[in-house]
Amino acid sequence: MAEKKNEYPASVEADRRLLEFETWEDYLDSLIEIADLRNLRSIPSARTIAAFGYRANGDTLQEKEFYKRRKVIHGIVYPTVKPYVLVSEGADEGDAFSRELAVRERANRVGILQSIIFIRHFTKGGFEISGYIDYAHRLIVENWAPFFKGNKMLLPRDSDLGYYHWRHGTVRSNISRNYKPVMDPDRGLLFQNRHDHKIICPDPQQDPGQNTSKQRIYSPKYTHIEIYDHVVRRKS
């Protein structure tokens, strides 16, 4: 898979060069000049000169610092895929919303699908809470077992993609792991996928966007549910 350019901060980009070297000795060898080998006639001696910082424009990394920073940059550029457990197995089959999210769990965890969930709910006091949830993001940051067992409702939070609380007068939008909210003067609130940069339009009167479908879900526990399923097209 091709790496994206300009995706990391400048400090991280600077350390990417360390990935070219398997060992500290390889790193030092890259600093050695031909004149050093000609005069010293010894690679270990030339490495010592380089280690003292005489052959680098900036600070020469010592052995411990080299391996530490190389490990960090390797983890950023080539992150390890963590194993996951499908918590939706044995989900409450009596609730349509639970069933639909269970069907989508695996695809969202592996990044094939990145679903946005819109929920509108009224509290017992009659106050509206609504918002947009990045499903794949929240799968990672919270325990979904209580929801799939039917013991807990799924409600928007003020940290989600979009959040509205009528009683508190709170309106918020946030960048998530997979989406960035965008306000368009003509189309209103949009969400841009941060991986393939496609636009998802949650306006029910408009097309949801390229590689995106929407589905209305009916559940007695909620006033209104819409799921926007975006198939991620990653560059290869």
C-alpha positions in Angstrom: 0.0 0.0 0.0 1.4 3.4 -1.0 2.2 5.7 1.9 0.5 9.1 2.0 2.7 12.1 1.7 2.5 15.0 4.2 0.5 12.9 6.6 2.8 13.3 9.6 4.2 16.3 11.6 7.6 17.7 10.5 9.4 16.1 13.4 8.0 12.7 12.4 8.9 13.2 8.7 12.5 14.0 9.7 12.8 10.7 11.5 11.5 8.7 8.6 15.0 8.6 7.3 16.0 6.3 10.2 13.9 3.5 8.6 16.6 3.2 5.9 19.0 1.7 8.4 18.6 -1.6 10.2 21.4 -0.9 12.7 23.1 2.0 14.3 26.3 1.0 12.5 24.4 1.3 9.2 23.3 4.8 10.3 26.9 5.8 11.1 28.1 4.4 7.8 25.8 6.8 6.0 27.7 9.7 7.7 31.2 8.5 6.7 32.9 10.4 3.9 35.2 8.8 1.4 38.1 10.9 2.7 37.7 9.3 6.1 38.2 5.8 4.7 41.1 6.9 2.6 42.9 8.6 5.6 41.9 6.3 8.4 41.8 3.0 6.4 39.5 1.6 9.0 35.7 1.5 9.1 35.5 1.2 12.9 37.7 4.4 13.2 35.5 6.2 10.6 32.4 5.2 12.6 33.9 6.6 15.7 34.5 10.0 14.0 30.9 9.9 12.8 29.6 9.0 16.3 31.3 12.1 17.8 29.3 14.2 15.4 32.0 15.4 13.1 30.2 14.2 10.0 26.6 15.4 10.5 24.9 18.7 9.8 22.8 18.2 12.9 23.1 16.2 16.1 24.4 12.7 15.6 22.2 10.1 17.3 23.9 7.9 19.8 23.1 4.2 19.8 20.4 4.1 22.4 18.6 7.2 21.0 18.8 5.8 17.4 17.0 2.6 18.3 14.5 4.4 20.4 13.5 6.9 17.7 13.6 4.3 15.0 11.2 2.1 17.0 8.8 5.1 17.4 8.8 6.1 13.8 8.4 2.5 12.6 5.3 2.1 14.8 3.8 5.3 13.3 4.5 4.6 9.7 3.9 0.8 9.9 1.4 0.4 12.7 0.7 -3.1 14.0 -2.8 -4.3 13.3 -4.3 -5.2 16.7 -6.4 -8.3 17.0 -10.1 -7.7 17.8 -13.0 -9.6 19.1 -16.5 -9.4 17.6 -18.5 -8.3 20.7 -21.7 -8.4 18.7 -21.7 -12.2 18.7 -24.8 -13.3 20.5 -26.3 -9.8 20.1 -29.9 -9.0 21.0 -31.8 -10.4 18.0 -35.0 -8.7 19.1 -33.8 -5.2 18.3 -33.4 -4.2 14.7 -30.8 -1.5 15.5 -28.6 -4.1 17.4 -28.9 -6.5 14.5 -27.9 -3.9 11.9 -24.8 -2.8 13.8 -23.8 -6.4 14.5 -23.9 -7.0 10.7 -21.6 -4.0 10.2 -19.2 -4.6 13.1 -16.5 -6.7 11.4 -16.3 -4.5 8.3 -16.0 -1.4 10.4 -13.3 -2.9 12.5 -11.1 -3.9 9.6 -11.6 -0.6 7.7 -13.6 -1.9 4.7 -16.6 0.1 5.8 -16.8 3.3 7.9 -20.4 3.9 9.0 -21.9 7.1 10.3 -24.9 6.6 12.7 -27.4 9.4 13.1 -29.6 9.1 16.2 -32.4 11.3 17.4 -33.7 10.5 20.9 -36.0 12.2 23.3 -35.4 11.9 27.0 -38.2 11.2 29.5 -38.4 14.9 30.1 -39.1 15.5 26.4 -35.7 17.0 25.5 -34.0 16.1 22.3 -30.5 14.6 22.1 -29.2 13.9 18.6 -26.0 13.5 16.8 -23.7 11.7 14.3 -21.5 8.9 15.5 -18.4 7.5 13.8 -19.2 3.8 14.4 -15.6 2.5 13.6 -14.1 5.1 16.0 -16.4 4.3 18.9 -15.9 0.6 18.4 -12.3 1.1 19.4 -12.7 3.5 22.3 -15.5 1.9 24.3 -17.0 -1.4 25.4 -20.0 -2.4 23.2 -20.9 -5.6 25.0 -23.7 -3.8 27.2 -25.3 -2.4 24.0 -25.3 -5.7 22.1 -26.7 -7.5 25.1 -29.6 -5.0 25.2 -28.5 -3.5 28.6 -27.5 0.0 27.3 -28.7 2.5 24.7 -26.4 4.0 22.1 -26.6 7.8 22.4 -24.5 10.6 20.9 -21.8 12.2 23.0 -20.4 15.7 22.9 -17.2 14.2 21.6 -18.9 12.6 18.6 -18.9 13.8 15.0 -22.0 15.9 15.6 -23.9 16.6 18.9 -27.0 18.5 19.8 -28.6 18.7 23.3 -31.7 20.9 23.3 -32.0 21.4 27.0 -28.3 22.4 27.5 -28.2 24.4 24.3 -25.1 22.5 23.2 -24.2 22.1 19.6 -20.8 20.6 18.7 -18.9 19.0 15.9 -15.6 17.2 16.2 -13.0 15.5 14.0 -13.0 11.8 14.6 -10.6 9.0 13.6 -12.2 8.6 10.2 -14.2 11.8 9.4 -13.9 15.5 9.4 -17.1 17.7 9.6 -17.3 20.3 6.8 -19.8 23.2 6.6 -20.9 23.9 3.1 -22.8 27.1 2.4 -25.2 25.4 0.0 -25.4 21.8 1.2 -25.0 22.3 4.9 -23.2 19.9 7.2 -21.0 17.3 5.4 -18.5 14.8 6.5 -15.2 14.1 4.6 -13.6 10.7 5.0 -10.0 11.1 6.1 -8.8 8.1 4.2 -10.2 8.4 0.7 -11.4 12.1 1.1 -14.9 11.3 -0.3 -17.8 13.5 0.9 -20.7 12.0 2.8 -23.9 14.1 2.8 -26.4 13.4 5.6 -29.2 15.6 4.2 -32.1 13.1 3.6 -33.1 15.2 0.6 -29.8 14.7 -1.2 -27.7 11.8 -2.4 -25.4 10.6 0.4 -22.3 10.6 -1.9 -20.0 8.4 -3.8 -19.6 4.8 -2.5 -22.1 5.6 0.3 -25.5 4.2 1.0 -28.0 5.1 3.7 -30.6 3.1 5.5 -33.4 4.1 7.9 -33.6 1.8 11.0 -36.8 1.5 13.0 -36.5 0.7 16.7 -39.0 1.4 19.5 -36.1 2.6 21.7 -35.2 5.5 19.5 -37.1 8.3 17.7 -35.0 8.3 14.5 -32.0 6.3 13.3 -30.1 6.6 9.9 -27.0 4.7 9.0 -24.7 6.0 6.3 -22.4 3.2 5.1 -19.3 4.4 3.3 -17.1 1.8 1.5 -13.5 3.1 1.8 -11.5 3.1 -1.4 -7.9 3.1 -0.3 -5.1 3.8 -2.8 -2.9 0.7 -3.5 
